[in-house]
Amino acid sequence: MESRRYLVVLINGDYVQLTDIETGEPITIAMALLPEEIEEGGIVLYENFCYVYLG
């Protein structure tokens, strides 16, 4: 499976808005699926059905 990198655009309660760095496509993900340490402006890697915060 291909990995993707996302920019954390907005943390809004139980949801986080991400933007695919390569395509610019926005997605919204439940906070429960993401690492607790994420911050707005950070990068998240999606690979093998897991999200990893890169900073």
Buried (B, 14 or more C-beta within 10 A) or exposed (E): EEEBBBBBBEBEEEEBBBBBEEEEEEEEBEBEEBEEEBEEEBBBEBEEEEBEBEE
